[in-house]
Amino acid sequence: MIATPIPTHIAIIMDGNGRWAKARGLPRYAGHHAGAEAVSRTVEACCELGVRVLTLYAFSWENWNRSPEEVGDLMGLLDVFLRRELPKLRRHQVRLQAIGRLKELPAAQRATLQEIIAQTASFDRMTLILAISYGGRQEIIDAVRRLAQRVQAGSLQPQEIDEERFSQQLDTAPWPDPDLLIRTSGEQRLSNFLLWQSSYTELYVTATLWPDFSKQDLVAAITDYARRERRFGRTQGGFCEVPSAHTPVLPSSDEAEADSSQDGVGTIR
Ligand code: FPP
């Protein structure tokens, strides 16, 4: 039996495809193909375990800087994967969504993505979010630009910008922040993934390379997570799943402005 609570939202940095291939004397694309199989297994395992939202870092903003061959392989794989997975998404009632600067994608991939998103729009057992052409800093910049435009147009006052309003401008606005972020292949960094959203996310790093990631690895991550006490910056308290329940009582924006103009301190972390 798996430990509870099961995280509502799991995010995964799928790393190690290249090393997996290299260890076998195979080209990098073989690692990505094996990685796509791991994606398929993980979606199924998350469904079975009752995870509600799964966000996968499929292609980062920085990945555009890889060789044209590798970018082409990854884009081709995305297309094949999406078409091949559709029956499974249907079977498990999984809704597909995507975040990132999707306008940068080649037209064919964008069309396939839109098609599968539309075909799975009514499913509600789990939401699978693919982060593609995604960067946390880029997402934040895009959100800031949208807010700045509203301020410029006079429909928003600068002092009305708070965490809630800012979050609403992010690609991830419809979903709760991730409870658990898993990174494979032993690297211990966020790599520009969900920077704003992972403020209080529990991190779990496994040495397993992504193509080898199994349901057993997922269960180990969830079991580890279930043992942790999430304090959200407080000194004590039990496990807390509801973000609003840990919202600190902050001074009003006028008071905060007065505070920060004095000494720049006063932020609760
Ligand atoms: C990192 O491995 C992984 C990626 C660049 C992207 C993840 C892609 C997949 C899992 C395959 C396809 C996914 C979908 C959704 C179809 P790496 O190449 O950086 O590995 P390395 O650090 O060992 O070189």
Boltz pocket constraint, residues with backbone or C-beta under 6 A from the ligand:
constraints:
  - pocket:
      binder: B
      contacts: [[A, 14], [A, 15], [A, 16], [A, 17], [A, 18], [A, 19], [A, 20], [A, 31], [A, 32], [A, 33], [A, 35], [A, 36], [A, 39], [A, 57], [A, 58], [A, 59], [A, 63], [A, 74], [A, 77], [A, 78], [A, 81], [A, 130], [A, 210]]
      max_distance: 6.0
